[in-house]
């Protein structure tokens, strides 16, 4: 690539700071501008992160001719409207997960991008990690045979078990009006991983859960059925010890992965693979390189823009839509009870 893809960041959230630091020094991608509705905040963010330009409005960033792509780290309920405004301004869009509040919104976003002739993708750092790329290879090679059982879990500690905030009660994840809750945060990861493993849209979901005192989902456990016969258990929580893992059980073996966003400090990323049926067959551990997931996905998106769709190693449109449909079914089942068709 002759020139790095020039990103503008829509908003000065903490995750935008992490994204900027991850991309710093890349030969393929660079953060060229940041926008905030608060001019002083935009200036301070740009100075702190070494960004050459800053804008005092989102509209000004979209009008900046030097910016080719927009990274959207805004609250969940703002993704739909601003992604469409970005693509209509001729900008490619790397949008934080969840792509939208529901599949209908997501589909409108993809349709708008196609009409504008630009690229739109949902950002999942773990999908651009060699760990997940290797998992996709193992699945494509039918390493464990037909998938029978999937477990995908992700949780962290934001609230106590009784639903009270452990830290900041104003955290946006606790606001039902802004698309808060564990399902649209951690649950997007576990559900998207289950979708990668199954390779198809689930047919129905059954879920149960608990809510925080602010009324958003705190912990959810769901069972999903797939057309192939595979069954998945997907969980998300905001009141547990940090955990993140997936287990894939096939008719002929097992794969275990942490599906990490980033390479841990002083450690490698691994997959554990059992190639065989009997209990006597040992697990093998494969070690893979890793890095900052923000950088890996930003560089892959840059290749997508410069070289075409075959260069993108992240979430596909079908995966995004199917994940959004499944999350809606899970939420409805947890709220109303019973099985819900996806």
Secondary structure, 3 states (H helix, E strand, C coil): CCCCEEEEEECCCHHHHHHHHHHCCCCCEEEEEEECCCHHHHHHHHHHHCCCEEECCHHHHHCCCCCCEEEECCCHHHHHHHHHHHHHCCCEEEEECCCCCCHHHHHHHHHHHHHHCCCEEEECHHHHCHHHHHHHHHHHCCCCCCEEEEEEEEEEECECCCCCECCCCCCHHHCHHHCCCCCCCHHHHHHHHHHHHHCCCEEEEEEEEEECCCCCEEEEEEEEEECCCCEEEEEEECEEEEEEEEEEEECCEEEEECCCCCCCCCCCEEEEEEECCCCCCCCEEEEECCCCHHHHHHHHHHHHHHHCHHHCCCCCHHHHHHHHHHHHHHHHHHHHCCCEEC
